[in-house]
Amino acid sequence: VVWIGSVTEIDALPILTDEPSPERIAAGRRELARVRRLIDALPDRCRRIFELRKVEGLSQREVAEVMGVPEYTVENDVARGLRIILRAVSEGEQAAEVALNGLERDERARDG
C-alpha cells in the first residue's frame, strides 16, 4: 500500500541529472587551461615526452622511438613533468615555478 500523497510529492522533487552544473563546467575549463599552461611551461623535451605519453597516449617504447631517446629518459621525464604539474595544482603555481627553474638548471648542467 502506497500513500497517495507520496505520488504527488514526487512531481515536486527537482529532477536529478548526471549533467554538471554550469559552474562546474566553468571551473573545469579553468582548471584544464591551468594544467595546459603548466604543461606548456615544461622544458621542451620534457613537455614533448609528457604530451606524447599522457595526452596522445603513446606507449613508453613508442615515445622513446619517436623522440630518439632511451625508455628510461621517457620514464624520468614523464615522472618529472607529472610531479611538477601535481605540485602546482596542489600547492599553487609558485611551487611549480621553483620546480621548473630547478629542472631547467639540472638539464643545462646535464647537457652542458
C-alpha positions, 0 to 999 in steps of 0.5 A: 500500500502506497500513500497517495500523497507520496505520488504527488510529492514526487512531481515536486522533487527537482529532477536529478541529472548526471549533467554538471552544473554550469559552474562546474563546467566553468571551473573545469575549463579553468582548471584544464587551461591551468594544467595546459599552461603548466604543461606548456611551461615544461622544458621542451623535451620534457613537455614533448615526452609528457604530451606524447605519453599522457595526452596522445597516449603513446606507449613508453617504447613508442615515445622513446622511438619517436623522440630518439631517446632511451625508455628510461629518459621517457620514464624520468621525464614523464615522472618529472613533468607529472610531479611538477604539474601535481605540485602546482595544482596542489600547492599553487603555481609558485611551487611549480615555478621553483620546480621548473627553474630547478629542472631547467638548471639540472638539464643545462648542467646535464647537457652542458 
